[in-house]
């Protein structure tokens, strides 16, 4: 009879413990939700850092030595191929105009009509990235303007990741100057000569 009482008390204790455990953990019971299976692409990101450089950097040098009369562009301006970007006078024209100014405006106009300035022509369509002259400045054969057609990112990729990159793949570019505004890009070429760093 005592064994039956002990067994009954034990069963009640187990049931009570189970009830208490369920009450304590009922909110932790995993909930399941049915979803449809879909086939999609998995994006693999290969992070890299690089520098922004012009792909084709063109230095404009004057065809003659002389004086800059007028500069028609500023840094950041977009120019087209064949556009006149500056006017300059040869050394001879500059000397004649300086002498004519002593004689008066009519003499200056006469020589300006007879002896035209030399135009500087943009050889490419692109952007002015450097203006190294001002009107009135005497120049010889040094670069006076620098143009580029478009900018590229020269980035280094680790050898463990280079196999994942293909020409034509889309890229996302984040510049330090515009961290919240990423730019879209594309892989244009892959260099095959490795560079050993650090």
Secondary structure, 3 states (H helix, E strand, C coil): CHHHHHHHHHHHHHHHHHHHHHHHHHHHCCCCCCCCCCCCCCCCCCCCEEEEEECCEEEEECCCCEEEEEECCCCCCEECCCCEEEEEEEHHHHHHHHHHHHHCHHHHHHHHHHCCCEEEECCCCEEEEEECCCCCCEECCCEEEEEECCEEEEEECCCCCHHHCCCCCEEEEEECCEEEEEEEEECCCCCCCCCCCC
